[in-house]
Amino acid sequence: MSDPMTPERIAEIKARCDAATPGPWFTVFRTCFTSVSTSDTAIGKDGPIVAQAYCGQTNRKVLRNSKRHLIDANNEFIAHSRTDIPDLIDHIKHQDAIIDQLRERLDRAKRIPSI
């Protein structure tokens, strides 16, 4: 981890997440690039594209044998980040609340005279 997960850093990440296009996002294959869109074209909808990765090839057969899997993995990561990041932030907040409760209990236990 590059920077510690301070409350300020978590707030910065949440602010970027809140400012982004609402999700969920979906990965959509196009002829020579893959896109991350706000809707799933597999169910007949097409929404705004929020990210794209250019494959560098226009032949789908060539793509299967080249770096296509990396581009797909990158787009899946981008698409899932729209829902994964808010879930992770919620989880961190929940964990922080538990830690605070345990600290309070520990402080109370330290104040109890020993027998």
For each residue, the residues with C-beta under 8 A, 3 or more apart:
1: 4 5
2:
3: 6 9
4: 1 9
5: 1 9 10 92
6: 3 9 10
7: 10 11
8: 11 12
9: 3 4 5 6 12 13
10: 5 6 7 13 14 89 92 93
11: 7 8 14 15
12: 8 9 15 16
13: 9 10 16 17 85 89
14: 10 11 17 18 86 89
15: 11 12 18 19
16: 12 13 19 20
17: 13 14 20 82 85 86 89
18: 14 15
19: 15 16
20: 16 17 23 50 82
21: 25 38 48 50 82
22: 38
23: 20 38 82 83
24: 38 79 82 83
25: 21 36 37 38 50 78 79 80 82 83
26: 36 37 38 39 40 41 42 79
27: 34 35 36 37 72 75 76 79
28: 34 35 36 37 40 41 42
29: 34 35
30: 33 34 35
31: 58 60
32: 54 55 56 57 58
33: 30 52 53 54 55 71
34: 27 28 29 30 52 53 55 71 72 75
35: 27 28 29 30 49 51 52 75
36: 25 26 27 28 49 50 51 52 75 78 79
37: 25 26 27 28 40 41 46 47 48 49 50
38: 21 22 23 24 25 26 47 48 50
39: 26 43 45 46 47
40: 26 28 37 43 45
41: 26 28 37 44 45 46
42: 26 28
43: 39 40
44: 41
45: 39 40 41
46: 37 39 41
47: 37 38 39
48: 21 37 38
49: 35 36 37 52
50: 20 21 25 36 37 38 78
51: 35 36 75 78 79
52: 33 34 35 36 49
53: 33 34 71 74 75
54: 32 33
55: 32 33 34 58 63 66 67 68 71
56: 32 66 67
57: 32 62 63 66
58: 31 32 55
59: 62 63
60: 31 63 64
61: 64 65
62: 57 59 65 66
63: 55 57 59 60 66 68
64: 60 61 68
65: 61 62 68
66: 55 56 57 62 63
67: 55 56 70 71
68: 55 63 64 65 71 72
69: 72 73
70: 67 73 74
71: 33 34 53 55 67 68 74 75
72: 27 34 68 69 75 76
73: 69 70 76 77
74: 53 70 71 77 78
75: 27 34 35 36 51 53 71 72 78 79
76: 27 72 73 79 80
77: 73 74 80 81
78: 25 36 50 51 74 75 81
79: 24 25 26 27 36 51 75 76 82
80: 25 76 77 83 84
81: 77 78 84 85
82: 17 20 21 23 24 25 79 85 86
83: 23 24 25 80 86 87
84: 80 81 87 88
85: 13 17 81 82 88 89
86: 14 17 82 83 89 90
87: 83 84 90 91
88: 84 85 91 92
89: 10 13 14 17 85 86 92 93
90: 86 87 93 94
91: 87 88 94 95
92: 5 10 88 89 95 96
93: 10 89 90 96 97
94: 90 91 97 98
95: 91 92 98 99
96: 92 93 99 100
97: 93 94 100 101
98: 94 95 101 102
99: 95 96 102 103
100: 96 97 103 104
101: 97 98 104 105
102: 98 99 105 106
103: 99 100 106 107
104: 100 101 107 108
105: 101 102 108 109
106: 102 103 109 110
107: 103 104 110 111
108: 104 105 111 112
109: 105 106 112
110: 106 107
111: 107 108
112: 108 109
113:
114:
115:
